[in-house]
Amino acid sequence: GALRNLGWWRQLNGCPTASPTIISYGSYSIHLHTGCADGSQAALVDIPTAGHYCFASFPPHVNTTQLAWDFVQQFNLPLPNSPPPLWPVPSSPSPSPSPSL
């Protein structure tokens, strides 16, 4: 299930340890792998009483959307190349030939 999926992300991200750090926050905990390749991490939010209904409107009222945003906003991926412009870029005008005398 979820822990096996976390293990897959740990391997994919090149995390050095097989056991995550577990940080408890009362009604939920976060299983976190740090020190992974290129500054990446792997994390799992565990809400034991929520089952598959892990929305803020259901008990234990954990805002999983905010937790996910707090996690992903730490990271960025550089664009491999600049995307092409959405419209043609005008070229610089060529100099006019000088009239010959």
C-alpha positions in Angstrom: 0.0 0.0 0.0 1.1 3.5 0.9 4.3 2.5 2.7 5.4 0.4 -0.3 4.7 3.4 -2.5 6.8 5.6 -0.2 9.6 3.0 -0.6 9.4 3.3 -4.3 9.7 7.1 -4.2 12.6 6.7 -1.8 14.4 4.5 -4.3 13.5 6.7 -7.3 14.8 9.8 -5.5 18.0 8.1 -4.3 17.3 8.5 -0.6 20.1 7.1 1.5 18.2 5.3 4.3 15.5 2.6 4.1 13.7 3.9 7.3 12.0 7.3 7.2 12.0 9.8 10.0 8.5 9.8 11.5 7.3 13.1 12.8 4.1 12.9 14.9 1.5 15.8 15.0 -1.2 14.2 17.2 -3.9 13.1 14.7 -1.4 12.5 11.9 2.2 11.8 11.2 4.6 12.4 8.4 7.1 9.6 7.2 9.9 11.6 5.7 13.1 10.6 3.7 15.6 13.4 3.4 19.1 13.7 2.0 18.0 12.3 -1.3 19.6 13.0 -4.7 19.5 16.5 -6.1 17.9 17.8 -2.8 14.7 15.8 -3.3 12.7 14.2 -0.5 10.0 11.5 -0.2 7.1 11.9 2.2 3.9 10.2 3.3 1.2 11.7 5.4 -0.3 9.0 7.7 -3.8 9.8 9.1 -4.7 6.5 10.8 -8.4 7.3 11.5 -9.2 8.8 8.1 -9.0 5.8 5.7 -9.5 7.1 2.2 -11.4 10.2 3.4 -8.5 12.4 4.2 -10.2 15.8 3.6 -10.3 18.7 6.0 -14.1 18.4 6.3 -13.8 14.9 7.8 -12.5 14.1 11.2 -9.7 14.4 12.3 -9.8 17.7 10.2 -6.3 17.6 8.8 -5.8 20.0 5.8 -4.1 17.6 3.5 -4.2 20.1 0.6 -2.1 22.5 2.7 0.2 19.8 3.8 0.8 18.8 0.2 1.4 22.4 -0.9 3.8 23.0 2.0 5.8 20.0 0.8 5.9 20.6 -3.0 6.5 24.3 -2.8 10.0 23.6 -1.3 11.2 22.3 -4.7 11.5 23.5 -8.3 12.6 22.0 -11.5 14.7 24.0 -13.9 13.4 24.0 -17.4 15.7 22.0 -19.7 15.4 24.7 -22.4 13.5 27.8 -22.8 10.2 27.1 -24.5 9.7 28.5 -28.0 7.9 31.9 -28.2 4.1 31.8 -28.6 4.3 34.1 -31.6 7.0 34.9 -34.1 9.7 37.2 -32.8 10.4 40.0 -35.4 13.9 39.9 -36.6 16.2 42.9 -36.6 15.9 44.9 -39.8 18.8 44.3 -42.1 20.8 47.4 -43.0 19.9 48.9 -46.4 22.6 48.7 -48.9 24.3 52.0 -49.5 23.7 53.4 -52.9 26.8 53.2 -55.1 28.1 56.4 -56.6 
